[in-house]
Amino acid sequence: MDITREHLRFLEESKVVFANEPRRETHCNHDLTLIALRYGDSRDCIRIFQLDGEVAFFSNIIDNPTSYPIMRSEVHWFASLMESQLRAHDHKGGWLSESDAVLMSGLKKNLLLACNPEKSIQEVRRRLVNIANFAMMIADKLRTDR
């Protein structure tokens, strides 16, 4: 099936509708001959169907797909702290070559330091981020989907 100007006009219309209504999943044109479905992990894709079949699948075309939260803001905030700490140690070459014992030792060390009542809130937060990073490293090494 060829993509027509009408299909592209409807695509633009659907982009606006989905951008303005982040939770919306579908959009139909006025005469109900076309339907747009929102797709993708980031919800930035649109699949358009005609009554007689699909027109096309348009990937990564919606501006600001993060307007619909993929993860909780608290998780995103903490993951950002984790990533910042990991980047600060990129020069070490990663964790895949580290032994599980070394990673577990790092986790335990940071846990003990985080439990120290004399530590500042910032230091405790830094240690909690380290604990999460060491736990992630251990879990990453245990992954079977590589």
DAURHU-V814007 format. One record per residue. SS is DSSP state (~ for helix, > for strand, _ for the rest). PSI is psi in degrees with one decimal (none if undefined). BURIAL is # if it has 24 or more other ideal C-beta (glycine too) atoms within 12 Angstrom, else .. Layout:
ss=SS psi=PSI burial=BURIAL
ss=SS psi=PSI burial=BURIAL
//
This chain:
ss=_ psi=136.3 burial=.
ss=_ psi=145.1 burial=.
ss=_ psi=124.8 burial=.
ss=_ psi=171.2 burial=.
ss=~ psi=-35.7 burial=.
ss=~ psi=-40.8 burial=.
ss=~ psi=-44.1 burial=#
ss=~ psi=-36.2 burial=.
ss=~ psi=-42.6 burial=.
ss=~ psi=-37.1 burial=#
ss=~ psi=-47.9 burial=#
ss=~ psi=-42.8 burial=.
ss=~ psi=-45.0 burial=.
ss=~ psi=-38.8 burial=#
ss=~ psi=-45.4 burial=#
ss=~ psi=-46.1 burial=.
ss=~ psi=-49.1 burial=#
ss=~ psi=-36.4 burial=#
ss=~ psi=-35.5 burial=#
ss=~ psi=-19.3 burial=.
ss=_ psi=81.8 burial=.
ss=_ psi=-25.5 burial=.
ss=_ psi=-7.1 burial=.
ss=_ psi=139.1 burial=.
ss=_ psi=-27.8 burial=.
ss=> psi=157.6 burial=.
ss=> psi=134.3 burial=#
ss=> psi=151.7 burial=.
ss=_ psi=172.5 burial=#
ss=_ psi=-43.3 burial=.
ss=_ psi=10.2 burial=.
ss=_ psi=35.2 burial=.
ss=_ psi=-13.7 burial=.
ss=> psi=145.4 burial=#
ss=> psi=138.9 burial=#
ss=> psi=133.9 burial=#
ss=> psi=134.4 burial=#
ss=> psi=134.1 burial=#
ss=> psi=172.4 burial=#
ss=_ psi=150.8 burial=.
ss=_ psi=-36.4 burial=.
ss=_ psi=2.9 burial=.
ss=_ psi=39.7 burial=#
ss=_ psi=17.4 burial=#
ss=> psi=150.4 burial=#
ss=> psi=130.4 burial=#
ss=> psi=127.5 burial=#
ss=> psi=133.1 burial=#
ss=> psi=143.6 burial=#
ss=> psi=162.2 burial=#
ss=_ psi=-27.2 burial=.
ss=_ psi=13.2 burial=.
ss=> psi=172.9 burial=.
ss=> psi=142.0 burial=.
ss=> psi=-53.8 burial=#
ss=> psi=165.0 burial=#
ss=> psi=117.1 burial=.
ss=> psi=118.2 burial=#
ss=_ psi=140.6 burial=.
ss=_ psi=49.8 burial=.
ss=_ psi=-10.2 burial=#
ss=_ psi=123.3 burial=#
ss=_ psi=143.5 burial=.
ss=_ psi=56.4 burial=.
ss=~ psi=-13.8 burial=#
ss=~ psi=0.5 burial=.
ss=~ psi=-19.8 burial=.
ss=_ psi=114.1 burial=.
ss=_ psi=120.9 burial=.
ss=_ psi=-37.2 burial=.
ss=_ psi=162.5 burial=.
ss=_ psi=145.7 burial=.
ss=~ psi=-34.0 burial=.
ss=~ psi=-39.2 burial=.
ss=~ psi=-42.7 burial=.
ss=~ psi=-44.1 burial=.
ss=~ psi=-48.1 burial=.
ss=~ psi=-40.1 burial=.
ss=~ psi=-34.9 burial=.
ss=~ psi=-39.4 burial=.
ss=~ psi=-41.1 burial=#
ss=~ psi=-46.8 burial=#
ss=~ psi=-40.0 burial=.
ss=~ psi=-42.9 burial=.
ss=~ psi=-39.6 burial=#
ss=~ psi=-43.4 burial=#
ss=~ psi=-33.7 burial=.
ss=~ psi=-19.9 burial=.
ss=_ psi=16.8 burial=.
ss=~ psi=-30.0 burial=.
ss=~ psi=-15.4 burial=.
ss=~ psi=-12.4 burial=.
ss=_ psi=7.1 burial=.
ss=_ psi=178.8 burial=.
ss=_ psi=-10.7 burial=#
ss=_ psi=-27.4 burial=.
ss=_ psi=-6.3 burial=.
ss=_ psi=148.6 burial=.
ss=_ psi=155.5 burial=.
ss=~ psi=-35.3 burial=.
ss=~ psi=-41.6 burial=.
ss=~ psi=-43.5 burial=.
ss=~ psi=-42.0 burial=#
ss=~ psi=-37.0 burial=.
ss=~ psi=-42.1 burial=.
ss=~ psi=-40.1 burial=#
ss=~ psi=-48.8 burial=#
ss=~ psi=-42.7 burial=.
ss=~ psi=-46.0 burial=.
ss=~ psi=-32.6 burial=#
ss=~ psi=-45.0 burial=.
ss=~ psi=-42.6 burial=.
ss=~ psi=-34.8 burial=.
ss=~ psi=-27.7 burial=#
ss=_ psi=-3.9 burial=.
ss=_ psi=117.2 burial=.
ss=_ psi=-13.8 burial=.
ss=_ psi=-5.6 burial=.
ss=_ psi=147.0 burial=.
ss=_ psi=163.6 burial=.
ss=~ psi=-40.9 burial=.
ss=~ psi=-41.3 burial=.
ss=~ psi=-40.6 burial=.
ss=~ psi=-43.5 burial=.
ss=~ psi=-43.4 burial=.
ss=~ psi=-41.4 burial=.
ss=~ psi=-38.2 burial=#
ss=~ psi=-38.6 burial=#
ss=~ psi=-42.8 burial=#
ss=~ psi=-42.4 burial=#
ss=~ psi=-47.4 burial=#
ss=~ psi=-40.8 burial=#
ss=~ psi=-43.5 burial=#
ss=~ psi=-40.4 burial=#
ss=~ psi=-41.6 burial=#
ss=~ psi=-41.8 burial=#
ss=~ psi=-44.2 burial=#
ss=~ psi=-45.6 burial=#
ss=~ psi=-39.2 burial=.
ss=~ psi=-40.6 burial=.
ss=~ psi=-23.7 burial=.
ss=~ psi=-6.5 burial=.
ss=_ psi=143.9 burial=.
ss=_ psi=0.0 burial=.
ss=_ psi=19.6 burial=.
ss=_ psi=none burial=.
//
